[in-house]
Amino acid sequence: MKKGVLLAAYLAFWAAIAASVTYAVIRAGYSMWVGVGSAFVLFQISNGTLAYRIRAHRLRQEGKTPPPHLLQYIFFPRGAATLNDEAPKSIQYLVSLAAALLGAFFVFCGVALAIDADWSRISYPILAVAICVILGSIGAAILYGAWRILAASMKTPSDVV
């Protein structure tokens, strides 16, 4: 049998399982996204288990020791990252973007609360001011962290002192 036919059958099999799991979860009264998430987790665990068994079998045939733990292999097939490993540039940019959006959201919430507050009706205005300042400060700190991540990811090896 050709690899293309096997791959198509494999993907069709998993599409049917994902549809079945999602349908069963919906029929049980939960949201569709709970079903989609459950199908994804089932896919990850079963494919990781199959990959672990194949890899362990090959390593045993070669006389080497297999990876130590199944769960660790499922979630980190290339091994867990260590502290000194550098993340790829694309991941650094995405983390920086996500942090910038979160920081901007916190700053927006702090400023919007301060502008939209009806100060004459608030019984403890100092507390309201403190909440607004704290939200804005947390947002500014997150924005600073996002800027530092972006600046660090843009450095080239020649820039490092």
N, CA, C and O of each residue as an XYZ file, in Angstrom:
644
protein
N       0.834     -1.173      0.000
C       0.000      0.000      0.000
C       0.885      1.245      0.000
O       1.955      1.258      0.608
N       0.436      2.268     -0.673
C       1.215      3.495     -0.746
C       1.074      4.302      0.535
O       0.077      4.200      1.250
N       2.106      5.115      0.812
C       2.087      5.928      2.028
C       0.965      6.962      2.001
O       0.384      7.274      3.041
N       0.663      7.486      0.835
C      -0.398      8.482      0.727
C      -1.759      7.925      1.105
O      -2.556      8.598      1.759
N      -2.022      6.692      0.690
C      -3.299      6.059      1.013
C      -3.375      5.789      2.518
O      -4.411      6.012      3.145
N      -2.260      5.304      3.092
C      -2.227      5.060      4.532
C      -2.416      6.349      5.326
O      -3.139      6.373      6.322
N      -1.765      7.410      4.882
C      -1.907      8.695      5.572
C      -3.334      9.209      5.477
O      -3.883      9.705      6.461
N      -3.935      9.095      4.306
C      -5.317      9.551      4.147
C      -6.268      8.730      5.033
O      -7.182      9.285      5.644
N      -6.052      7.420      5.100
C      -6.896      6.578      5.945
C      -6.699      6.931      7.414
O      -7.662      6.973      8.180
N      -5.463      7.182      7.805
C      -5.155      7.547      9.188
C      -5.835      8.866      9.562
O      -6.440      8.972     10.629
N      -5.737      9.868      8.690
C      -6.364     11.161      8.961
C      -7.890     11.054      8.963
O      -8.554     11.706      9.769
N      -8.450     10.241      8.069
C      -9.899     10.049      8.057
C     -10.359      9.353      9.335
O     -11.410      9.683      9.885
N      -9.566      8.386      9.806
C      -9.876      7.702     11.059
C      -9.901      8.688     12.213
O     -10.821      8.658     13.030
N      -8.899      9.568     12.294
C      -8.859     10.529     13.390
C      -9.935     11.596     13.252
O     -10.443     12.088     14.259
N     -10.291     11.961     12.035
C     -11.395     12.911     11.853
C     -12.705     12.311     12.339
O     -13.522     13.005     12.942
N     -12.908     11.012     12.075
C     -14.122     10.343     12.549
C     -14.135     10.256     14.072
O     -15.178     10.459     14.693
N     -12.993      9.959     14.678
C     -12.927      9.897     16.141
C     -13.177     11.281     16.745
O     -13.916     11.406     17.721
N     -12.565     12.318     16.173
C     -12.756     13.675     16.684
C     -14.216     14.089     16.567
O     -14.765     14.696     17.487
N     -14.846     13.766     15.445
C     -16.264     14.096     15.280
C     -17.122     13.329     16.280
O     -18.079     13.875     16.830
N     -16.782     12.071     16.514
C     -17.553     11.258     17.466
C     -17.418     11.786     18.890
O     -18.409     11.890     19.614
N     -16.201     12.118     19.289
C     -15.981     12.650     20.641
C     -16.711     13.981     20.809
O     -17.367     14.212     21.825
N     -16.595     14.849     19.813
C     -17.257     16.151     19.893
C     -18.774     15.976     19.948
O     -19.447     16.655     20.723
N     -19.307     15.084     19.143
C     -20.750     14.832     19.149
C     -21.207     14.294     20.506
O     -22.235     14.721     21.033
N     -20.441     13.357     21.070
C     -20.814     12.781     22.364
C     -20.785     13.837     23.463
O     -21.652     13.842     24.337
N     -19.810     14.718     23.430
C     -19.727     15.766     24.450
C     -20.877     16.760     24.301
O     -21.441     17.220     25.294
N     -21.219     17.085     23.060
C     -22.349     17.992     22.830
C     -23.651     17.352     23.302
O     -24.482     18.016     23.922
N     -23.829     16.063     23.011
C     -25.034     15.357     23.447
C     -25.119     15.262     24.960
O     -26.210     15.172     25.522
N     -23.950     15.284     25.630
C     -23.936     15.241     27.091
C     -24.301     16.594     27.695
O     -24.486     16.704     28.907
N     -24.405     17.627     26.850
C     -24.848     18.926     27.326
C     -23.743     19.943     27.514
O     -23.984     21.022     28.055
N     -22.540     19.623     27.081
C     -21.427     20.566     27.218
C     -21.246     21.356     25.931
O     -21.881     21.076     24.914
N     -20.379     22.333     25.996
C     -20.096     23.174     24.840
C     -19.338     22.384     23.775
O     -18.661     21.398     24.066
N     -19.472     22.847     22.541
C     -18.745     22.208     21.446
C     -17.241     22.298     21.669
O     -16.507     21.376     21.315
N     -16.778     23.394     22.251
C     -15.334     23.583     22.428
C     -14.769     22.639     23.477
O     -13.579     22.327     23.436
N     -15.574     22.182     24.400
C     -15.123     21.148     25.337
C     -14.872     19.860     24.562
O     -13.899     19.153     24.823
N     -15.747     19.559     23.613
C     -15.567     18.376     22.772
C     -14.346     18.475     21.881
O     -13.601     17.507     21.724
N     -14.141     19.650     21.296
C     -12.963     19.844     20.445
C     -11.684     19.720     21.273
O     -10.717     19.096     20.836
N     -11.680     20.309     22.455
C     -10.515     20.197     23.330
C     -10.273     18.769     23.782
O      -9.129     18.320     23.860
N     -11.350     18.055     24.081
C     -11.213     16.653     24.483
C     -10.666     15.807     23.344
O      -9.821     14.940     23.568
N     -11.136     16.048     22.131
C     -10.628     15.309     20.974
C      -9.145     15.615     20.763
O      -8.370     14.717     20.434
N      -8.749     16.865     20.948
C      -7.342     17.232     20.780
C      -6.466     16.545     21.827
O      -5.397     16.027     21.503
N      -6.918     16.541     23.077
C      -6.143     15.877     24.136
C      -6.047     14.377     23.860
O      -4.984     13.783     24.035
N      -7.134     13.771     23.435
C      -7.112     12.349     23.082
C      -6.134     12.090     21.939
O      -5.389     11.110     21.971
N      -6.132     12.955     20.939
C      -5.211     12.839     19.812
C      -3.761     12.949     20.279
O      -2.920     12.146     19.876
N      -3.464     13.930     21.119
C      -2.098     14.112     21.619
C      -1.615     12.897     22.408
O      -0.507     12.407     22.192
N      -2.445     12.423     23.311
C      -2.031     11.322     24.179
C      -1.862     10.031     23.379
O      -0.876      9.316     23.559
N      -2.807      9.730     22.505
C      -2.696      8.470     21.757
C      -1.545      8.512     20.753
O      -0.812      7.530     20.630
N      -1.368      9.620     20.034
C      -0.249      9.701     19.095
C       1.085      9.734     19.821
O       2.060      9.156     19.341
N       1.146     10.396     20.965
C       2.381     10.399     21.749
C       2.715      9.021     22.273
O       3.881      8.630     22.315
N       1.691      8.280     22.675
C       1.921      6.914     23.149
C       2.430      6.028     22.023
O       3.362      5.249     22.220
N       1.828      6.139     20.845
C       2.298      5.352     19.704
C       3.728      5.722     19.331
O       4.547      4.845     19.057
N       4.028      7.003     19.320
C       5.386      7.447     18.981
C       6.387      6.961     20.020
O       7.497      6.562     19.668
N       6.011      6.988     21.292
C       6.902      6.506     22.348
C       7.177      5.016     22.181
O       8.321      4.575     22.295
N       6.132      4.244     21.912
C       6.326      2.792     21.767
C       7.220      2.474     20.587
O       8.087      1.607     20.691
N       7.028      3.160     19.457
C       7.865      2.914     18.281
C       9.305      3.310     18.570
O      10.233      2.571     18.241
N       9.496      4.475     19.186
C      10.856      4.941     19.490
C      11.544      4.019     20.500
O      12.720      3.692     20.339
N      10.818      3.599     21.537
C      11.393      2.695     22.530
C      11.756      1.356     21.900
O      12.796      0.784     22.229
N      10.923      0.849     21.005
C      11.204     -0.420     20.336
C      12.467     -0.314     19.477
O      13.318     -1.203     19.507
N      12.586      0.772     18.713
C      13.784      0.961     17.874
C      15.043      1.090     18.718
O      16.077      0.509     18.388
N      14.960      1.844     19.797
C      16.137      2.010     20.650
C      16.532      0.697     21.322
O      17.720      0.416     21.482
N      15.552     -0.102     21.714
C      15.876     -1.410     22.315
C      16.529     -2.325     21.296
O      17.434     -3.087     21.637
N      16.077     -2.259     20.042
C      16.693     -3.074     18.998
C      18.142     -2.659     18.750
O      18.985     -3.497     18.430
N      18.428     -1.375     18.897
C      19.788     -0.879     18.717
C      20.653     -1.084     19.952
O      21.851     -0.802     19.926
N      20.057     -1.569     21.025
C      20.805     -1.800     22.251
C      20.924     -0.570     23.140
O      21.745     -0.551     24.058
N      20.135      0.435     22.888
C      20.160      1.660     23.692
C      18.983      1.651     24.654
O      18.049      0.862     24.508
N      19.039      2.535     25.634
C      17.931      2.621     26.583
C      16.862      3.563     26.037
O      17.185      4.606     25.468
N      15.593      3.202     26.207
C      14.511      4.066     25.716
C      14.364      5.309     26.585
O      14.932      5.375     27.675
N      13.600      6.300     26.108
C      13.327      7.487     26.931
C      12.699      7.072     28.260
O      11.959      6.090     28.310
N      12.986      7.810     29.340
C      12.618      7.332     30.667
C      11.120      7.285     30.963
O      10.658      6.300     31.540
N      10.362      8.278     30.606
C       8.960      8.346     31.030
C       8.064      8.597     29.834
O       8.379      9.412     28.967
N       6.946      7.888     29.794
C       5.992      8.046     28.706
C       5.394      9.446     28.687
O       5.335     10.072     27.630
N       4.944      9.954     29.848
C       4.302     11.272     29.880
C       5.266     12.382     29.481
O       4.882     13.330     28.796
N       6.508     12.262     29.909
C       7.493     13.271     29.524
C       7.717     13.225     28.021
O       7.883     14.268     27.389
N       7.725     12.038     27.444
C       7.928     11.910     26.001
C       6.730     12.441     25.226
O       6.895     13.008     24.146
N       5.520     12.265     25.768
C       4.333     12.745     25.056
C       4.363     14.261     24.918
O       4.072     14.792     23.846
N       4.714     14.964     25.995
C       4.658     16.422     25.963
C       5.976     17.069     25.534
O       5.973     18.202     25.054
N       7.096     16.373     25.698
C       8.405     16.904     25.292
C       9.173     15.822     24.539
O      10.100     15.239     25.102
N       8.815     15.532     23.273
C       9.469     14.432     22.564
C      10.956     14.677     22.288
O      11.716     13.720     22.142
N      11.373     15.918     22.215
C      12.791     16.227     21.988
C      13.531     16.474     23.289
O      14.708     16.834     23.273
N      12.862     16.286     24.407
C      13.457     16.549     25.707
C      13.025     17.909     26.216
O      12.732     18.819     25.441
N      12.991     18.029     27.521
C      12.582     19.294     28.126
C      13.675     20.341     27.938
O      14.863     20.019     27.945
N      13.273     21.570     27.773
C      14.235     22.657     27.604
C      14.936     22.937     28.932
O      14.343     22.806     30.003
N      16.185     23.317     28.841
C      16.924     23.677     30.042
C      16.957     25.196     30.153
O      16.514     25.907     29.252
N      17.481     25.674     31.255
C      17.457     27.105     31.536
C      18.265     27.915     30.523
O      17.874     29.033     30.187
N      19.361     27.388     30.040
C      20.241     28.159     29.159
C      19.907     28.014     27.686
O      20.575     28.625     26.852
N      18.896     27.225     27.335
C      18.498     27.101     25.939
C      17.798     28.378     25.499
O      16.962     28.921     26.221
N      18.147     28.850     24.311
C      17.521     30.067     23.794
C      16.317     29.684     22.942
O      16.380     28.754     22.138
N      15.232     30.406     23.128
C      14.016     30.154     22.362
C      14.210     30.697     20.946
O      14.981     31.634     20.740
N      13.516     30.113     19.976
C      13.600     30.637     18.608
C      13.092     32.076     18.540
O      12.287     32.500     19.369
N      13.564     32.809     17.556
C      13.189     34.224     17.408
C      11.683     34.391     17.244
O      11.102     35.328     17.793
N      11.047     33.498     16.498
C       9.607     33.640     16.283
C       8.839     33.510     17.599
O       7.861     34.226     17.816
N       9.271     32.607     18.474
C       8.617     32.452     19.775
C       8.843     33.698     20.620
O       7.933     34.142     21.321
N      10.038     34.265     20.562
C      10.315     35.484     21.321
C       9.436     36.628     20.847
O       8.931     37.400     21.662
N       9.247     36.747     19.528
C       8.378     37.797     19.001
C       6.931     37.582     19.428
O       6.246     38.537     19.793
N       6.459     36.335     19.386
C       5.078     36.056     19.782
C       4.851     36.332     21.266
O       3.821     36.889     21.643
N       5.807     35.946     22.108
C       5.680     36.214     23.543
C       5.693     37.715     23.798
O       4.937     38.216     24.631
N       6.551     38.427     23.082
C       6.612     39.879     23.228
C       5.292     40.525     22.800
O       4.803     41.438     23.466
N       4.722     40.059     21.705
C       3.448     40.599     21.234
C       2.326     40.312     22.234
O       1.519     41.192     22.536
N       2.277     39.076     22.745
C       1.244     38.720     23.718
C       1.388     39.542     25.000
O       0.393     40.005     25.558
N       2.632     39.722     25.466
C       2.852     40.523     26.670
C       2.472     41.984     26.425
O       1.894     42.627     27.301
N       2.789     42.510     25.244
C       2.433     43.898     24.937
C       0.915     44.081     24.914
O       0.400     45.077     25.424
N       0.204     43.127     24.326
C      -1.257     43.224     24.300
C      -1.843     43.145     25.710
O      -2.767     43.886     26.043
N      -1.308     42.251     26.530
C      -1.795     42.140     27.907
C      -1.498     43.418     28.689
O      -2.356     43.909     29.423
N      -0.296     43.954     28.539
C       0.053     45.196     29.232
C      -0.817     46.355     28.788
O      -1.263     47.152     29.614
N      -1.064     46.457     27.476
C      -1.924     47.527     26.973
C      -3.351     47.368     27.507
O      -4.020     48.359     27.798
N      -3.810     46.132     27.634
C      -5.138     45.892     28.189
C      -5.224     46.356     29.638
O      -6.203     46.992     30.026
N      -4.204     46.042     30.445
C      -4.208     46.478     31.842
C      -4.153     47.999     31.944
O      -4.866     48.586     32.758
N      -3.333     48.635     31.145
C      -3.260     50.102     31.168
C      -4.603     50.686     30.743
O      -5.099     51.629     31.361
N      -5.193     50.122     29.684
C      -6.500     50.590     29.225
C      -7.547     50.463     30.324
O      -8.340     51.380     30.540
N      -7.552     49.314     31.028
C      -8.535     49.118     32.098
C      -8.348     50.137     33.221
O      -9.323     50.688     33.731
N      -7.099     50.385     33.602
C      -6.843     51.361     34.655
C      -7.269     52.755     34.260
O      -7.894     53.460     35.051
N      -6.939     53.166     33.042
C      -7.294     54.505     32.569
C      -8.800     54.619     32.358
O      -9.398     55.641     32.696
N      -9.419     53.574     31.798
C     -10.865     53.617     31.557
C     -11.640     53.685     32.869
O     -12.639     54.397     32.965
N     -11.181     52.948     33.880
C     -11.842     53.034     35.184
C     -11.709     54.436     35.771
O     -12.652     54.956     36.366
N     -10.552     55.038     35.606
C     -10.336     56.379     36.156
C     -11.176     57.420     35.429
O     -11.729     58.321     36.059
N     -11.275     57.303     34.116
C     -12.017     58.297     33.336
C     -13.526     58.117     33.509
O     -14.263     59.097     33.617
N     -13.977     56.875     33.534
C     -15.407     56.604     33.540
C     -16.016     56.631     34.945
O     -17.238     56.556     35.076
N     -15.214     56.735     35.976
C     -15.743     56.679     37.344
C     -16.553     57.940     37.665
O     -16.193     59.049     37.270
N     -17.631     57.741     38.375
C     -18.437     58.850     38.866
C     -17.934     59.142     40.285
O     -18.450     58.603     41.264
N     -16.927     59.998     40.371
C     -16.185     60.187     41.613
C     -17.046     60.728     42.754
O     -16.742     60.484     43.922
N     -18.107     61.454     42.435
C     -18.942     62.001     43.503
C     -19.803     60.922     44.170
O     -20.273     61.123     45.289
N     -20.012     59.807     43.518
C     -20.854     58.744     44.065
C     -20.050     57.613     44.700
O     -20.632     56.719     45.315
N     -18.734     57.635     44.563
C     -17.909     56.561     45.117
C     -17.684     56.841     46.593
O     -17.261     57.936     46.965
N     -17.967     55.851     47.438
C     -17.859     56.068     48.882
C     -16.402     56.068     49.358
O     -16.080     56.742     50.337
N     -15.529     55.334     48.693
C     -14.110     55.315     49.062
C     -13.275     55.667     47.825
O     -12.750     54.773     47.162
N     -13.148     56.952     47.512
C     -12.448     57.332     46.278
C     -10.954     56.998     46.316
O     -10.357     56.752     45.268
N     -10.346     56.984     47.494
C      -8.910     56.653     47.580
C      -8.691     55.212     47.131
O      -7.715     54.919     46.441
N      -9.589     54.316     47.518
C      -9.489     52.915     47.113
C      -9.650     52.786     45.597
O      -8.928     52.019     44.960
N     -10.587     53.529     45.023
C     -10.795     53.493     43.573
C      -9.565     54.021     42.835
O      -9.164     53.467     41.811
N      -8.971     55.091     43.357
C      -7.745     55.629     42.750
C      -6.615     54.609     42.856
O      -5.850     54.427     41.910
N      -6.510     53.948     44.000
C      -5.457     52.945     44.178
C      -5.636     51.790     43.199
O      -4.655     51.300     42.639
N      -6.871     51.349     42.986
C      -7.117     50.267     42.033
C      -6.719     50.694     40.626
O      -6.086     49.927     39.900
N      -7.087     51.916     40.234
C      -6.733     52.411     38.902
C      -5.226     52.521     38.738
O      -4.682     52.139     37.702
N      -4.551     53.042     39.756
C      -3.093     53.188     39.689
C      -2.406     51.822     39.649
O      -1.441     51.622     38.911
N      -2.918     50.883     40.456
C      -2.317     49.546     40.470
C      -2.493     48.867     39.114
O      -1.547     48.268     38.602
N      -3.684     48.949     38.526
C      -3.901     48.361     37.201
C      -2.988     48.999     36.156
O      -2.385     48.296     35.346
N      -2.888     50.313     36.173
C      -2.003     50.994     35.226
C      -0.544     50.631     35.443
O       0.206     50.471     34.481
N      -0.137     50.502     36.698
C       1.257     50.147     36.995
C       1.580     48.726     36.556
O       2.646     48.470     35.996
N       0.667     47.815     36.808
C       0.888     46.433     36.361
C       0.987     46.392     34.833
O       1.847     45.708     34.278
N       0.105     47.123     34.166
C       0.159     47.188     32.703
C       1.460     47.785     32.197
O       2.038     47.295     31.227
N       1.922     48.849     32.855
C       3.180     49.467     32.437
C       4.361     48.519     32.661
O       5.277     48.465     31.842
N       4.340     47.777     33.761
C       5.417     46.812     34.023
C       5.408     45.690     32.986
O       6.466     45.253     32.533
N       4.224     45.226     32.611
C       4.137     44.176     31.590
C       4.589     44.719     30.236
O       5.271     44.024     29.484
N       4.213     45.953     29.925
C       4.681     46.562     28.675
C       6.202     46.703     28.659
O       6.835     46.474     27.629
N       6.791     47.078     29.794
C       8.247     47.161     29.879
C       8.882     45.786     29.668
O       9.892     45.668     28.975
N       8.292     44.752     30.263
C       8.804     43.396     30.053
C       8.703     42.976     28.597
O       9.610     42.332     28.071
N       7.600     43.337     27.937
C       7.447     43.024     26.515
C       8.508     43.735     25.693
O       9.073     43.155     24.765
N       8.781     44.997     26.032
C       9.816     45.743     25.318
C      11.191     45.103     25.521
O      11.981     45.025     24.580
N      11.479     44.649     26.730
C      12.774     44.008     27.017
C      12.910     42.687     26.250
O      13.985     42.369     25.741
N      11.826     41.928     26.170
C      11.869     40.675     25.409
C      12.122     40.965     23.936
O      12.934     40.296     23.298
N      11.429     41.962     23.396
C      11.616     42.320     21.997
C      13.024     42.832     21.748
O      13.645     42.470     20.748
N      13.540     43.673     22.647
C      14.891     44.203     22.474
C      15.932     43.091     22.564
O      16.909     43.100     21.815
N      15.735     42.139     23.465
C      16.681     41.036     23.597
C      16.631     40.108     22.391
O      17.652     39.541     22.000
N      15.453     39.950     21.801
C      15.348     39.051     20.654
C      15.928     39.681     19.387
O      16.267     38.963     18.446
N      16.047     41.010     19.349
C      16.585     41.678     18.172
C      18.098     41.819     18.197
O      18.700     42.244     17.211
N      18.722     41.464     19.326
C      20.176     41.554     19.411
C      20.819     40.448     18.591
O      20.337     39.317     18.543
N      21.908     40.805     17.956
C      22.702     39.801     17.238
C      23.871     39.405     18.125
O      24.175     40.123     19.078
N      24.538     38.291     17.849
C      25.669     37.886     18.691
C      26.777     38.933     18.768
O      27.508     38.964     19.759
N      26.929     39.794     17.756
C      27.970     40.820     17.806
C      27.600     41.962     18.757
O      28.475     42.707     19.199
N      26.283     42.106     19.079
C      25.851     43.163     19.997
C      26.128     42.814     21.451
O      26.193     43.701     22.303
N      26.291     41.535     21.738
C      26.470     41.105     23.120
C      27.877     41.436     23.571
O      28.851     41.145     22.877
N      27.974     42.052     24.748
C      29.282     42.461     25.269
C      29.853     41.368     26.113
O      30.952     41.512     26.649
